[in-house]
Amino acid sequence: MRKIITSSSGTKVVTHNGKVFFTQDRMPPEGYTLLQYVTLKNKLIDTGEKTTLETQIDAKIHVTSATSVATYLWYSDSNSSGTTNTTAYCSSSGNWRFNGKSFSIANANYVGAAHVFKQNKSGVWIDGTSKGAYSSPSTFTSSASLKFGSSSANGQMNVYYFKHTKDGVVVSDYIPVKNASNVAGFYDLVKEEFTAGGTAGPAVE
């Protein structure tokens, strides 16, 4: 059973069957079951938000299978020459782009375990370790909205959470849930909206 308690530091936290799981503001409303993750295969979740120079992405993702070329973790848009505004993907040499500025991470085929990712105009961090920096990306606004998940039938990932911050404000914050009809998907804590998609992972117990 879910309970809201006050920790020794005075912070309200949520316990689920006796375990502290989320702070109070990161729990779905009544009627939704919090999941450990939702599995996405050949499925993209559209945030409806465009990326800018002040975009930051924070996510926990476990790529369980990937193509030999690449499996996207998230991306916004690209122009005809292939300059992608905000992109991250998993491959033998993971390529990360921010408004045309890019770098590769050797041995970035992060298949087989969950990792915590952060990307912004300064660079990329994986599990809290800096993996590289961009060379002064310029101001931009993507023409298409930010999406996360797998666009390929050959790529599959478990998504634990996905958060998009812009200009210091959280504009979308997706957590994995299933609704009262047992439909899996993600609940956006900012817009207070449910987006169906994917396969439910274990419930938080």
Buried (B, 14 or more C-beta within 10 A) or exposed (E): EBEEEEEEEEEEBBBBEEEEBBEEEBBBEEEBBBBBBBBBBEBBBEBBBBBBBEBBBBBBBBBBBBBEEBBBBBBBBBEEEEBBBBBBBBBEEBBBBBBBBBBEBEEBBBBEEBBBBBBBBBBBBBEEEEBBEBEEBEEBEBEEBBBBBBEBEEBBBBBBBBBBBBEEEEBBBBBBBBBEEEEBBBBBBBBEEBBBBBBBBEBBE
